[in-house]
Amino acid sequence: MSVEKVLNEDWDQIDNKKKRWEDRGFVSCDEPYEMDYLLKVFKKHYPYKTESAIRAAIQSCCGEQRGNKPRAKFVACVHSKL
């Protein structure tokens, strides 16, 4: 599985919910809809991983940096933990 495959998913439904244009392309761990979408996307690309393992990887990456995180770096972080 490559990071590019996850990044090539349709992120418009997430980006369109962002209040500010500058926030597009970033991950906010404070937004439940965003965390749900990340879980769905990673489950699609890691079907052999449990939901709890994916959630743990996402939460771990959320804890590594405060504030919004660049999507590409965040996806790479989660990928490295799975």
C-alpha positions, 0 to 999 in steps of 0.5 A: 500500500502506498501513501499516494493511493490514500492521497488520491482518494476524493478529499473534496467532501472533507475540504468542502466542510472546512471553514477557511480555504487555507485549511484545505489539504490539512488534517484537523484531529478535532473534527469528528467527520474528518476522523471518520473519513480517515478511518474509512479511507485507511480501512479501504486500503488496509482491509486486513487491519482492525478498526481499533488498530487504524484508530490507534495509528490515527490517534498516535499521529494526532498526538505527535503535533498540535494544530492542523497537520499537512495531509500528506505528512499525516497520511505518511505518519499513519501509514508508517504506524500500520 
